Structures are given as structure tokens and as C-alpha cells.
């Protein structure tokens, strides 16, 4: 065997997984198809939920460490402008962060290396290796600029290879079409708004025909002279297939104040886009020696499109099950331990993601979006509740009345 565990993909989910496994003393091979630094399509905004995972990994989240802090969310819509500070909780810090994915992912991957993981870049995994019983016992890959064929073997493979989900597809795990998908596009601009201390969300995005779209636009200051400006739309709208998202972004930014500089002249690169697999749209999360982490398992939050926090959290849960499983002899005892991973996902996120899927269906109706933006924003208590719900920021025990309502709803909703 080449390792105790092979982790495919060195994004936030793969790095968090490899970090936790290495800390537990396992021999971890972390394979990344690109070479660092490398681009990723993302808003670059990190909620307090994501910050907690960074702190758990020992990442320096100060400005000296290269992060720009923010104190909450600014919401614009329905003629309203509302600023909501991040809640003060025992479970999560009261600040968010912004850091471009260009070097954020490398920062996490290097932290996994420091913990003992063996990072191998320029290794494009092409599929799983199966034994005679159909169990996944390794991966095939093309390595280096020459794309040399290679095979790596391990008792357990963890797929953190993003929305492409090449390993999951190779194992026959198809995407569930009854789960929501989103698409996001973003662009960087040099802008005087680069050091904004709030994440900004715009709730009124309209199709070329004027239809209110289920999604939101964002303006996140990066702190380096640029702003990350983008939008995300759900596939619950009738306009899903017909919308040119790059044109939609251009039309939206063209209506903003000229002094913000969100125009072609001040763009620092092209518009880039990507898919957002939501609500556990690929299952099971463990089967036959393969675990799915983060986007590979559709772990993006349906409420707000947040993916980094859930990639890192699912990675740590996968690592916990892997450590216990590999401490047992090969066979039924090991399988019982590994199968605890999907049960842990269902217990932590199942009910909440069910609520998220209901929410996604509702806001797919433009009339619901209209009512929500026009009549919800003027009510600060309702919006405080909405922020906690959409960002999944509650204390699981105790907390205030809003926490208890959200936690109660999540427990009552069936996990599926």
C-alpha cells in the first residue's frame, strides 16, 4: 500500500481531512491535480462557521496572517439597506473573513503538510482502482507535465475532488436530480470599496425579462485594492437554462455607482463561473472504501450557497470515522466504523438541509421572492432570525429563543 488513506483534492475539504488524519498519526497521501497557487471560483467570503474550522486547523486568522475581517452582513433589497452583525455565540466567533482562493487553498494544504500529510501536486486522478469484489482500493492518475500514468493504493480513499466528482462517478454514484443546484459567477475589480468591513448581499436580481431570480449578488472587499463581485442563482427558476450569467453580472454591476469602479476598465481578469452542488445531492457518502467530502458529496448549504465551511466540517467528520475504522481489522468491524460517517452527516445536517430544500423551492417562485424582500427586510428581528437560519449560526445547546426555534425546526425535519 502507498498510504493508509488517499485524499483526492487539496481544496479546503481535502486539506481539512488530510490535516485531521495526519494529526491522528495516519499516513496520508493528498493528491492535487493543479500546482499551487491556483484559481478557484468563489466569493472568497468566510462566515464565522468557516472561521471556526480555520481556528481548529491552527490557521492564523488575523490581518497580519493575510485575512480581512468583517463584522457582519449588509443586505440590500426592497429599497432597504440593513446591517446585521454576526451573532455572539459560544460555538462560533463573532467575525467573518475574506481571503482570495488564489492562496487560501494553498495555505490550508501547507498546514496539512505541516501536520504530516504528503502533498503531491500536478496529480490528476482519473478514476478509482477496484478489487475483485468491487471495493475501491486506490486511484489511477496522470502525474506531472508529462502526464505519466500512475496508480496509488490505500485501504480507504476520500474524494474531495469538487463538483466534478470524478471518483464518485467512477464508483457509479450519480447526482440526485431532486436536489438543488446553483451556479455562481464572479469577477475582481480594483475598487475603493476593497476594505469594506461588511459582507454585502443584494437580494433583487432580475432576468432580462424582469423576473425576480432566486439568488443574490455579493460585493466582498478583499483588502488588497480589489473587490470580489459576483452572483449566484438556483436552478429552481424557469430562467435557469436560458440565463447568460456573465451578461447578468455585467448588467447588474453597470447599474451601480460609477465611483465603485465595477466596470470593464477596472476589472483585473475575466468573469469566471462554477456550479454549486447543494443539499447532499450525491449519496451515499460512504460506500465500498470511498468517502465523499465537501462539494463531491453535494455539501453546499442550500440556504446561502456556502461551501467552504461544510467542506472543512465534512472533512473532519470523515477523518474521525476513518481513524476509528482503520484502527480495526479489515472486515465487518471496520465497515461499521466507516459507515458511521454518513450517519454523522445526517445527524448534523440532515434536518437543516431538508429545510433548505423547502426554502429553495419556495424562493423559486418570483412572487415569494417579492414578498420576502419587500416585507421581510423592514423587520429587524425577522432578519436577525433569517441571518442565523441562512448562515446556520446557532448554539446547539442553550442560546437565545431564535437558536431554540431554528434548532427545533432542524431536529423536527426529516433527514434524507
Secondary structure, 3 states (H helix, E strand, C coil): CCEEEEEECCCHHHHHHHHHHHHCCCCEEEECCCCCCCCCCCCCEECHHHHHHHHHCCCCCCCCCCCEEECEEEEEECCEEEEEECCCCCCCCCCEEECCHHHHHHHHHHHHHHHCCEEECCEEEEEEEECCCCCEEEEEEEECCCCEEEEEEEEEEEECCHHHCHHHHHCCCCECCCCCEEEEEEEEEECCCCCCCCEEEECCCECCCCCECCEEEEEEECCCCEEEEEEEEECCCCCCCCCCHHHHHHHHHHCCCHHHCCCHHHECCCCEEEEEEECCCECCCEECCEEECHHHHCCECCCCCCCHHHHHHHHHHHHHHHHHHHCCCCCHHHHHHHCHHHHHHHHHHHHHHHHHHHHHHHHCCHHHHHHHHHHHCCCHHHHHHHHHHHHCCCCCCCCCHHHHHHHHHHHHCCCC
